[in-house]
Amino acid sequence: MISRQVLNRASPYVFIAPAVLITSIALVYPVLQSIWLSFHEWSIGTPPDQTRFVGLENYRWLLADRAFWTSVGVTLVFAGAVVLCETVLGVGLALALDRELRGMSIIRTIFILPMMVAPIVVGLIWRFLYNEQFGPLNQVLTGLGLPAMSWLSSPDLALVSVIIADIWQWTPFIFILSLAALQSLPSSAIEAARIDGASPWQAIVFIKLPLMMPVIVVAALLRLIDAFKVLEVIYILTEGGPGLSTEILSLHIYKTAFVSQQLGRASALSNLLLVMVMAITLALVAVNHLRRVATRRADAAEG
Amino acid sequence: MPRIAIKRLEKRYGDVPVISGLDLVMEDKEFTVLVGPSGCGKSTTLRMIAGLEDVSGGEIWIGDREVSSLEPKDRGIAMVFQDYALYPHMNVAQNMSFALRLARMPRAEIDARVRRVADMLSISHLLSRRPRELSGGQRQRVAMGRALVRDAPVFLFDEPLSNLDAKLRTQMRAELALMRQRVEKNMIYVTHDQVEAMTLADRIVVMNGGVVQQQGSPQELYEKPANLFVAGFIGAPAMNLLSARLVSSSGGPAASVGDLVLPLPERLQDRMSPDSNIVVGLRPSAIKPAGVGRGELPVNVLLSEYAGAHSLLIGDCAGQRVTVEVTSEDVRRGAGSALFSFDPEQLHVFEARTGDAF
């Protein structure tokens, strides 16, 4: 007979066991499989026993591949641009809309709608908007007497167009989190700043933004992680083209796996992307950890 | 140093009036305490003076300027908040110097001022700490310091001691009184604690329901409460208030409380119509052992609360609850009836219907 004490001690493990099991099957196994595969050469459609061990060959090939580096460059530009713009716009909107006016809650709801649209649909919406002949954007431009733009077919403009679509969809994410942060700020500190002589701008720069910063940093890092993995919208809009001008890493992986059918190389690519995203995630965890340590030290000092 | 005048001040939230037609004058260098139960409009009044709350009607004058439409920063005020409102991301020195830095004061002068005030409040050793590394009492001092460095002519305090524990509150109250002697400014202080009001104020303004009940020196309010509300609010333990009926007796005016007849002060002789309903007020400390005063008061003692040198006897007098304050040596063990006395001149008499004092 197992003693009650042993059962008590075991109960937490029993409760987390299902989660551990599912995570193992759905996450750990594929990652391990992908690492294993990245050391092999295997084409889609061939039997698994025809895979050939090639060691680090896939990685060596990738690092020498111009298309890979172009894709890394596109990914960095894309991620950097969207996160920067979304953070500035999202925080700016939150600061602008943090007031009690009639109808403000409706406006706020409208602002967060894009985030709720499925990425495929976002892609389709923007493909229509960007359409060179019938798209509303070009109709407005020609209506104003300006030349029509090749939104998606010009190598220079395509990446910008894709970035705009992502900003449209994901600025609301930063906006909601910033607004929540803003509304949980101690109102008396902001009132004290008004009495101390701060103009509305000075209150934002010296009080509100510094106090919101922990939330803004975390929100931006979450967006950065997501931006490295974006696929659907770009796939619908440009399929990575023209040329490689919008081929970000996840799309590059997709094409390597399912167009070129080189699963080993695609796995190696996936692992490299995983390392990059992991680095950002660790940065996020580190930021949180440092803050918690600071808080704990402060609390200890107080206690 | 300005005098503050409030004229016909009004505040409504939607259709709900919070303050209607408030008139107040706070003289220069006076320490005015607005006191009242929560929801009486005292904090709202203070916040309107500060400019943190819009005015629905009326005027606020600071010195010779009507300020009710000015921004808080243009009113020449400093304020200490209930929750201190320190800037969590700045250290103590930065907190204290924030207003001066915004005003682009030269660095050397900022440093000198911060150091002087920090010395005065004994917080010099805390200047590089963040607010969350401070205890409640220290935060309180820093909040005070931040207001003091600005050298504004008007000081506003919004329940500054209510977040402190009882012991610290008493200590900070004394320090505030000391600081008050050194800093001659027009101070307005809001509290719900009548002890703070009594100990700090030059003048107390008692508010209830957005209306001023009475204003005057602590002594005036204690000795001559204008109505039942002030009588019950000012003084601890609270005044005994007994419902009674005015009767005429051979020895002058008197009040009947149940079977009991209490002699009333002679001065009230001609001012009252007989047989009207009144409320008789008698402070617990004005009730003496039997034989000391002319009036007699039998009390059926139910409970004694020992509080060191003094004890409070809680009992029943003609069916109404009374509190008697006695020196602890006089406390007889156990419950039971006892006879006390009082001086009729120390009775307060209020009209039952209006609550106004006669």
Interface residues (C-beta under 8 A of the other chain):
Chain A: P186 S188 A189 E191 A192 A193 R194 I195 D196 G197 A198 Q202 F206 I207 P210 L211 T295 A298 D299 A301 E302
Chain B: A50 G51 L52 E71 P72 K73 I77 A78 M79 F81 Q82 D83 Y84 A85 L86 Y87 P88 H89 F98 A99 L102 A103 R130 R132 E133 L134 S135 R146 R150
